[in-house]
Amino acid sequence: MKTLHTDVAVIGAGTAGLAAYRAARAAGKRAFLIEGGPYGTTCARVGCMPSKLLIAAAEAAHHAAHTAPFGVHVDGPIRVDGREVMARVRRERDRFVGFVLEGVENIPAEDKIPGYAKFVSDTVLRVDDQMEIKAASVVIATGSRPIVPPPFQGLGDRLVVNDDVFDWDDLPSSVAVFGPGVIGLELGQALARLGVRVRVFGVSGSLGGLSDPAVRQRARRTFQDEFYLDPDARVLSTTRVGDQVEVRYIALDNTERTETFDYALVATGRRPNVDQLDLQNTSLVRDARGVPEFDRHTLQSGNSQIFIAGDANADVPLLHEAADEGRIAGQNAARYPDVQPGLRRAQLGVVFSDPQIALVGTPYARLPQDGYVTGEVDFGDQGRSRVMLKNKGMLHVYAEIGTGRFLGAEMIGPSAEHIGHLLAWAVQQELTIAQMLDMPFYHPVVEEGLRTALRDAAAQLARVDATPMRAAA
């Protein structure tokens, strides 16, 4: 068996893996990039970019069909050509993948190791039983894959995950979507706007990652006005019947219904790709899911020479986080044992639904009990939003009692992707509500709604601060 030696071995050539490899090389170390599947990141192939292409088509169809309130009338029904829609999705998707592949092609051939790696020990990897790689340190960046729960596994080719959607040649006539998280919500709404009969089923009321009950309820009502959505569904059975999927469920009106669909789109989460790495041969301590425990600031697993980055660590499965984690892991793998914390940015998540959802900083579910106030704005009467007929949604901002420091926010509403960025910057700079209100707000813009929420939070902080004084008097 052939044996190779290197300073850093990176398992996986996705966003995190490429960042780790480049960071190790930039540090002057020899590095190998081991990949058993096709090159090209999850984002470019089956994630962020193709989904936004489908959403863009859906938004075009939706806008064209809803011009009458502005006094603009389009004669005749809007026609959606599913083949043309999917042809553009695939064409542009392939273009984005091509950019990634160009970067991979620039990596020296001797640094790219094709095959699937398994651990023999902390610092020895076996690739497809053809070679052994002995490395001073290792970065696990193997990504994740969709979870398909057992009840759906008998549906055969009528079951699809988001990876499959973007290879469709045409739009189906009907889809049952299971899981209204980021992926299910985005794709479910997009398909509905493109004329597909859609039903979206969830469990436990979860919706788009929101944990604030008021914001989540507003989101639920908003989406239900447009397409069938039950975040707390009672699905009785899913059965393959010929070339369709039969779904029996208790509907929102509490009646039992049976419907058939062309496909069941299962978007019930993703599983880290660590189960085929033979981690039992390492010194790593793993959690109940089999994922190695690690320090999220250094990406080091225990005190070992192994680092884990990106979706493989199941921490924050987002592209920008994967890129940051890959860079930190690669740098620390290169300078091991001189491991140092890297920059972890303020948490920011966006759901590209319409209205959009944004989650920033500390979510509602992790706020300190009785240690915060909530500032609110309802976008129903917000000026610019109403002008554009985008006046749906709600923003909650959270501020720490005593310091007035801005903690985070949850939002459904117009321009959430942009407001979310402003708020993420404020969290990272540890600004107070008062400091945020000192910033400029132009008129008329949607961001004036943010100012309303901040003013509400400031007023509540003032009332809390004044309460002890009244009690003393």
Summary of the structure (lengths in Angstrom):
residues: 473
radius of gyration: 24.5
end to end distance: 83.7
largest distance: 83.7
contacts: 1631
relative contact order: 0.12
helix: 38%
strand: 26%
